[in-house]
């Protein structure tokens, strides 16, 4: 029996009227001319009037969604029915233990275990996130940041954030040093507050732990060394990055021989190394930073490995230095993998006898194996638009590679591959009860952008959904920071597909799917290409008969919220509905204020609008500045009160302005998580209901 395209939406008038934000006189001075901004006051999150306004918006959102409660409940139940709620991951061998995670029906967060054998991997409970969330009273938000074992696996550094502001508390959990499987542990008195989620690293003897702090602009900028058993006030500052363009991260090389401090801006990098066995040594710079030169470092046992764009390698190459003592000498580095235009090397993972190269080619991710004898081969995966990733491979000496694949029609699937024999073993496919994956089909299309550039678009639908120009559709995009967006499987998305919606994933310029040039052509003064590509993708879905011309939605979050916001203001007639999650829509004002979190570090991505040419370029596409009287689509906006990445004032201001100038009569709805940050609710049941509400909005407005 063929499926019918669902009928057009019917709008239900909510029980209460939408709130109006009060105007306060404010004028911005800009190179392009002064502008009035009556909602500039919303930048003050401590202003009681802002809290009142956000709560009023939430009440209106609840009123708007109330008639759609049956749909929300149905979708929530569908999502839940497709998840095996009591489940456990495939055990991973590391340091003499088998580690595994588990979930239990009715619990929001996972548990973490280990055991001495594969079969007994759940025998020792290491940490139960549900217990810890209850202990600290985390009712709305709980995020486990670090969970990092010492080299002898007797201690774990673990950190938590309970507000969403990305400021973590770091603690040390110590287990029976005799290795008993009883799970007996003690949380040491060691407690470090206000830690950034930018990595941790242990010394080889487990006496010292390195961590990172952020500055007032939320930029990770300091590396500290903590001695186990001492007060945090005695910790030592190891490194401080004063250039506000650079973020600091810390970790360990794959071999565990080195502690690694990585400083990176959007266009350059600098790495320092400290021997894990000599943690008090001064960090040594591998290569001094240079404008436009990016690099990453890892250890291949007898040499260092560098992934870099040096020497004009736009899509990156791989170099090695045979002696660890010669890395600071440029001539000691030799080419291992040559640059090939269009094959973007993202990174490498060294093992004792091979390297795994993660790269993008032809808008698809892939894994390539390089062996010590110089031979290499690609990991064979499906041709359907897909994702492929390394899974947990902690053992340096392993000759078995664990990796995962997924697509829009296939759940995440885990494999082990013997690198000697080539034999591949299917370990696990994420269970999806009540799902017939054969009922869905995915494919790739190519749209033509305004300047003639071909843009890849991946689509998925139910096999019975007709491609005759009558189906509703949802187009998702991001297109910034060179972030490549591989297709992924979603049990929630199936609720749209089962109701006849076609879902599409655009890959606009500004991402990295087609190499570094794809990114460069969608940033700074070329940012309009990102919006042109998204608009072209939407138009192609319509002209190709994939979706109806009046039933297309767009969705994106954060920088993807900027994308959908710009498309909305530039082509409001093209879309029936918009979902903008924590959207970065007040870009000119935010990027003009270096005192705001992350602004200075972002200038290399967006430009500095305090001067030309970026003042005019950014003003031309800024959603907030270009929201003028027009017939706008239905708009659903989300925000987080504690969001350190996109401050709540940006979506709040945009919604206030939309309300004043929207002449279409379609709804503008905003919901703010008052106890969370950038990522929304963290408990899985709250997250499922949150997604059910978003999908209900799309169904009601397309």
N, C-alpha and C positions, 0 to 999 in steps of 0.2 A: 504494500500500500504506500503510495507516494505521500510525502508530507505537504502540508499546505503552508504557504507563507502566512505568518501571523498578521492579523488585521492591524491597520494603523492605530497609533496610540489614542487613547481618550484621556483628556486631562481632567483631574478632579480638583476643585477649588479647596485649598486647605482651610481649616477652621479658623485660623488667625491670619492677620495680614503680616506681610514681611516688615521687619523693622527698618527704620531710616536712621542712618548715622548722622550725628550732629556735625555741622560744618564749623570749622575754626579757621580764621584767616591765617594763611601762611604763604610766603612767596619764596621760591627757589631762584637763585641767581645761576644762570647757565650761559655757556658760550653761545648757545643758539637763541638766547633771549630768555628773559625772566618768565616764570610760569607760576600761576596760583595753584596751590594744592590744599584744598580744604580738609583733607583727611590725613595730612602729615602728622597730626597729633597721635595717630595710632601707633607710632613707633615706640611709645612709652608703655611697656607691658605692665608697669606698676600703676598706671592710671586706672582708677576704679571705673571710670566711664568706659574704658575699653573692655574691661571684664564684663561690665553690664551689657555692652553691645554684643560681645561674643556669645554670652549666655542667651540673649534675646534671639540671635541668629540660630542658636541651637534649638531653642523652643520652636521657632518657625520651621526648622528642618524636621523636627519630630512631628509637627503638625502636617507638613507636606507629605511625609512618608507614611503617616498613620493609615490613610486609605489603601496603601500598598502593602500593609502588613501581611496579608495572606500570601502575596508573592514572595516577600522577604522570608517568611517562615518556610515556605515551600523550597526556596533555593537553599536556605540554610540546611534544611533536612536533607536535601539532595547532596550537598557538599559533604556533610557528615557521613551519609550513607556510602560515599565513594572512598572513604578513608578507613583503613584498618587502624582503629584508634589504639588498641593495645598491640604493640609491635616492637621489634627491635632491629637494629641495624646489623650488618654483617661484621663480625668481629675482625679487628685489625691487630696484627702482631707487632709489638713494639717493646724492646728492652726486656724481653723475657715474659711479658704479659700479653694477654689478649684483651683489647679494649673494645667496649661496645656501648651504644646508647639505646635507650628504650623509652617508650611512651606507654601510658596507662589510660584506658578509657575514663573520661571524666576529669583528667588532670590537664592543665594548660601547658606545662613545660616538661622537657625531657629529664630523664635520670641518666647518670653516667656510672659505668661499672667497669670492672676488670676481673680476670681470672687467669689461672695458670694454664688452662687448656681452652681450645676452641669451644668445646662443649660446656665448659663451666665459666664462660666469660662474664656472666651476670652475677657471679658468686659474691664479689666484693662491691658494695655500693660506695662509690667515690664521692658523689655529690648528687643531691636531689634538688633540682631547681625549684620545684614546688615548695619544698620545705624552707628553702632559703628565702623565697619570695614571701612566704607567710611570716617568717621570722622578722623580716625588716618591714612588714606591713605594706608590701608593694601590691596595692589593689588594682591599679590601672596599668602599670608598666614595670617590667622586669627584664633586664638584658644581661646575660652572662657574656662578659668581654673576654678576658684572658682565661684560659684553663690549660696551664702549661706545666708539664711534669719536669722535675729536675732530672739530671742525667742518670741518676741511680733509681729514679722512679719512687722515691720515698716521700717527696714533697710536691705539692701542686700550688702554683701561684694562680689565684682566681680573683676576678674582679667583677663588680656588679654596678649597674646604673638603674635607679628606681624612679627616675623622673623623665628620662628622655633627653636630658640636656648634654649627654655624652661626657659627663664627669663621673668617673668611676672610683669606687672604693676597692683597694687591693688588699688581699689577705693571703696568708700562707696556711695550707692544710698539711699536717705531717702524719704519715702512716707508720705503722710498726716497721721499724728498720729491718726486722728479721724476715719480712716478706710474708707474714702470715696472711691467710685469705679471710680472716675474720672481719676485715674492714674497720678495725679499730683505728681511730684517728683522733687528733687533737688540733683545733685551730689555734695556732700560736698567737701570742699577744701582738705580733707584728701586724700593724695596720697602717696603710698609707692611703690617705684621702686625696681626692682631687687629682686622679691619674687619667691621662688620655688613653683611649683605646687604640694605641699605636704600636702594640707589640710588647713582649717581655723577652728576656734572655737570661739563662742561668749560667753561672760559671761551672766549669767541669766538676768541681768538688762540691757543688751545691751550697757553698757558703755565701755566695753573693747573688743578688738578683738585680737586673737592670730594668728600668721602666722609663716612661716618657711622661712629661707634663706639658700642658697647653698654656698659652698666654691668654690675656684678657680677650683677644679676638678669636679664641677657640683654635688657634694654630699650634699643633704639637711642635715644641721648639727646644725642649731641654731633655737630656738623658741623665738619669740619676742612678746611682749604685747604692743598693741597700744591703747591709750585712744582716743575715738572719739572726734573730735574737736581740737586735738592737732597736732602739726607738727610731721612728721615722725622722725625728729631728736631727739625728746623727748622720743621715744619708749624705752622700757626696755627689756634688754636681760634676758630671763627667764631661758634658759637652753642652754648649748653648749655641743655637743658630739665631743670629741677629738679623739676617736678611729676611724681611717679612714676606718675600716671595716663596720661601722654602718651607716645606713640611719635613718633619723629622719622624722616622720610624726606626724601630730596632727589632732585631731577630737574630737567628743563628744560621750559619751555612748548613747545607744538607749534611755535611760530614760531621757536624757538631764541633768542629775544630776552632771555629771563629765566631765571635760576637760581631754583628754587623750593624753599623749605624748608617742609615741611608737618608741623605738630605736631597729633596727633589722639589724643583719648581715645575711649572708647566713646560719649560723648554730646556732645562739643564739639570745636572745631578752631580753629587759628590758622595763618595762612600768612604767610610773609615772602618778599620778592622782592629779588633782586640783579641788576642789569643784566649780561648776559653779556659785554658790551663793557667793563664797568667792574667787574671781579670783586673789587676791593679796597674797593668801596663798602660802607657799612653796610647790612645787611639791613633793609628797611622793612616793617613790619607792614601787611598789607592791611586787616584788621579785627581788633581786639582780641578775644580769646576771651571768650565768655559762656556760662554754664551752659546746656546744652540746645541751643545753636546750632552746627550743623555746616555746614561749607562747603568746597568745592574751588574752585581758581582755575586758569584757563588764559587764554591770550592769543589774541585774534581779530584781531590786526594793528592795528586802529585803536581797540580797546577791550579791556577785560578781561571775561571771562565767569565768573560765579559760579553754581555749583550749590549750593543751600542749602535748609534747612528753616526759615529765619527767617520770622517773622510767622505762625506757625501752619501752615506748609506741611508737614504731616506726611509727605507722599510726595514732597516736594521740588519746587522750581521753579527757574527760571534767570533771573538778573539780569545786567545789563551796566553797565559804567561807561565812558562814551565817551572820557574823557581818562585816560591813565595817571597823570596828576599829581593827579587828583581822587579816586582810589579810597578814600582814608582818610576822605572826607566821605560820610556815610551817604546824604545826599540826592542824591548824584551817581549812585546806582545806580537803574536803572529795570528794570521787569519785561519780560523777553523771552518766556518761556514760563510761563504761569500754572500754579499748582498744581491738580491734578485728583485727588481722592481715588481710591485704588485703582490709579493709574498711577504706579508708583514710578520716578522718574528716578534712575538710578545714576550717570551721568556724561555728559559731552559731549566730543567731539573736534573742535576747530576746524580748518578748512581756510581757505584764502584767501577762498573765495567761498561756503562753506556750513559748517554745523555738522552733525555726526552725533550724535544723541541715543540713548544706550543706556538702555533702560527695561524694566520688567517690568509686564505687565498680564494679568489672568486666568491667573496662574500660568504664563505663557510669556514668554521674553525676546523683544525685538524692537528693530529699529533704525529710527529716524525721521530723515528728512533735513529740515533747515531751511535755506532759501536766503536770501541777502541781501535779496531783494525781499519777504520775508515769507511766501512760499509754502512748503509743506511736503508731504511724502508719506511713507508707511510703505513699507519694503522688503518686498516680497511674498515669503513663504516658505511651505513646506508647512504644512498644518493638523495633521498628526500631531505628537504631543508631540516637541519638537525643541530644539535650541540654535542660536543665531545669534550671531556675533561679528565684530567688526572684525578683519581680518588686518593684516599690516604695511602701513602707509600713511605712510611717512616724509616724502614730498614735500609740503610746505606748499601748493604751487600746483596740485596735481593736481586734475583734474576727473573722474578715474576713481576709483571706490571699490572697494577689494578687501575681500571679506568671506567668511566661511565658515559653513557649516551642517552639522549632523549630527543624527542621531536614533538611537534604539536599533536601527533596521533599516537605516540608511544611513550609510556611512563619511563622515568629514569631507570636505566638498566645497568647493572654492575657486572663487570667481567674481570677475570684474571687471565693474563696471557703469558705463557712461558716463552721467554725471549730466546731460549736456546732451541726449542722444538717448534715454536710458533703455535702450539696448541692453545686454544682459547676455551675458557670455562665460564659458563653463565653462572654467576653466583646468586643473583637476586634481581627481580624486577619489582619495583615498589608496588605493593598490592593496591589494586583499585577495584574493590568489590562493586558489583552492580554496574560495571562499565563494559560495554562491548566496543573495544577499540577499533574493530573492523567497521564500525558504523560511521567513521569519520575519515575524511580524505584531505590531504594537504598538497599544495603545489606552490611553485614560484612563478610570479609574473614580473614584468619589467615595465615601469612607467617612464615617460619621457618628460623631463623637467623643462622649465622655461628656456634654458640655454641649450637644450638638446641632449643633456646628460641622461643616461639610462639609470634608473633607480630601482633596485630590487625590492619586491613586495612579496611576502609570504602569506598565503591565505589558507584557512582551514574552515571546513564546514561539515555538516551532516551530509551523508551521501544522498539523502532524499531532498535536500534543500535545492530548489531549482535555481539555476543561474540564468534567469530570464529578465533581470532588471526589476524584480519585485521584492527581493529579500532585504530586510534591514541589515545594516553592517556596522561594525566597530573597527576603526583604524587606530592602532597604537603606534607611538613613536617616541624617540628620545633625541638622538642626534647631537650630542655634545661630548666634550672631554675625551674624544677618541674612544668612547665606550662602544664596543661592538655588542649587538643584541642578538644572540643566537636564539632561534625558536625554542620554546620550552613547553612542557606538558603542564596543563592545569586542570584539576578536577572541577574547579569552580567554573572555568570557561565553558565546560560541557553544558552547563545550564542555559547558556546563551545559544550554543549550537543546537541543542535539542529543541529549542523554541524557534528555530529557523533563521537565526542570525548568522551571518558570515563574519568571521573575525580575521583581521589582517594585521600584519606586522610590517611597517615600513622601515627602510634602512636609509634615512636621509644623510646627506653630507654633514659633517660635524662628528659623526661616529667614525669607527675605524674599520668597517667591514671590508672595504676595498683598498686598504693600505693607507699610509700616512697622508698621501695626497688627498684622499677622500675626507680626511679630518681637516687638513689645512684649507680646503675649499669650502669649509662650513664653519669657520671661526673668524673672530676679529671683524675686519671690514667685509668679509665674505659671508657673514652669518645669514644674510637673506637667502642664500642657496638652501639652507636647511628648511626654511619655511616654503620655498618654492618646490622643493622635493616632496614635502609632505602634501602640499596642495595638489601637485601633479599626481601623487599616488591616489589621493581621494578622487580626482577627476577620472583617473584610469579605471578605478573600480566601477564608476558609474558608466563610462562610455563602453567598457567591455561587457556590460550587462551582468556584473557580479552582484551589485547592490542597486537598490532603488535610488533615484536622484534626490528624493526628499526624505530618505530614511537612514542617512549615514551619520554616525557619531565618531568623534575623535576622543582619544584618551591619552594622557601622559602625566608624569609626575616630576616635580622638582624642575630641573632644566627641561624635561619633557613637558612640564606645565607651562614653561615659557613658550615652547614649541606650539602647543595647542592654543595658548592664549594669543600668540601672534597670528596664527592661522584664523582664529575666530575674528579678530579685529580686521584682518585684511580681506577675508572672504566669508563674511557671516552668512551669506545666502547659500553657501555650499554645504552647510552642516545643519542637521536637525537637533543635535545634542552634543554637549561637551562635558567631559569629566576632566577636571584639572586638579590633581592631587599635590598638595603643598607647592603651589606653582610660584616660580620665580618671575613675577610679572611686573615688579616695580624696578626694573633693571637700571634705569638711568639714575634714579635717586640713590639706590643702594650702592652702586658702583662709584658714585661720587663722594661717598663718605668713608674714608679710610679708618674711621674709628669703629665701624661695624664689623662683626665677625666675618672673616674670610675675604673681605673686599680686596686688600692689597694682593693677596695670592691669586686672585681671580683676574687681575688686569691682563695677564698674559693669555687668558682664554677669551675675554670679552672686549678688552680695551678699557682705557681710562676716559670716561666721558667728560672730564673736567677740561679737556682740550680737544681740538680737532685733530684728525678726521673722525674720531670716535664719537664726539658729541653729537654730530649730525647722523652718523651711521646708526647708533644705538637708539636715538630718538625716533628714527624712521620705523623701527619695528617694536619698540617698547609697548607691550599690551596696555599697561595702565595709561600711558600718555596718549595712546591712539584709540582709547575707548570713547567714542563720540556717539551722538544720537544715531541709532540704526536698529534694524530688526535683527536682534541677536538670537542665536539658538537657545534652547534650554541649557542651563549651565549648572553643574554640581561641582562645588569647590570644597576641598578639605584643607585643614590646617592643624598645627600642633602648637599649643601655648608655649611649650618649652623647646621648640625647634631651634637649634643653633645654626642650622644651615640656611633655611628660608624662614626668616622671622615671620611671626604670625601677622604682622602689620601688612605684609605684601598681599596675601590673599584677601585680608579683611578690607583693605583700601579698594582693591579691584572690584569686589562684590558691591561695596557701597557706591562706587561710580557706575557700575553696570545697572544697578537698581534705578539710578536717576535718569539714565539715557536710553534704556532698552525700550523700544517702541513695538516689539513683537507680541507682547503679552505672554510670552513663554516664561517659565519660572527660572529664577536664579536662587539657588539653594546653597547654603554653606554650613558645614559642620566642623567644629573645632574640638579636637581632643584636648580637654583641659588638664589632663594628667599625663600627657605623652609628648613625644617630640616628632622628629622628621619621619619616622617609619610607621607611625600609627600604633594601634594597640598590639601588644606582644603576645598575650595569651591566645592560644590557637582558636578557642571557641569565639572569643571576641573578634579576632581577625576574620574568621569565617562569616560571622554576622555582619561585620563591616563590609566585607566583599559582597555579601548577599544584598545589602542595601544599595551598593553601587550598581550591581547588575540589575536590580529592580528599577533603578532610575533610568538606566539605558533602555530597558524594555518599555518603560512607560512613556519615553520621549522619542522613540524611533518607530 
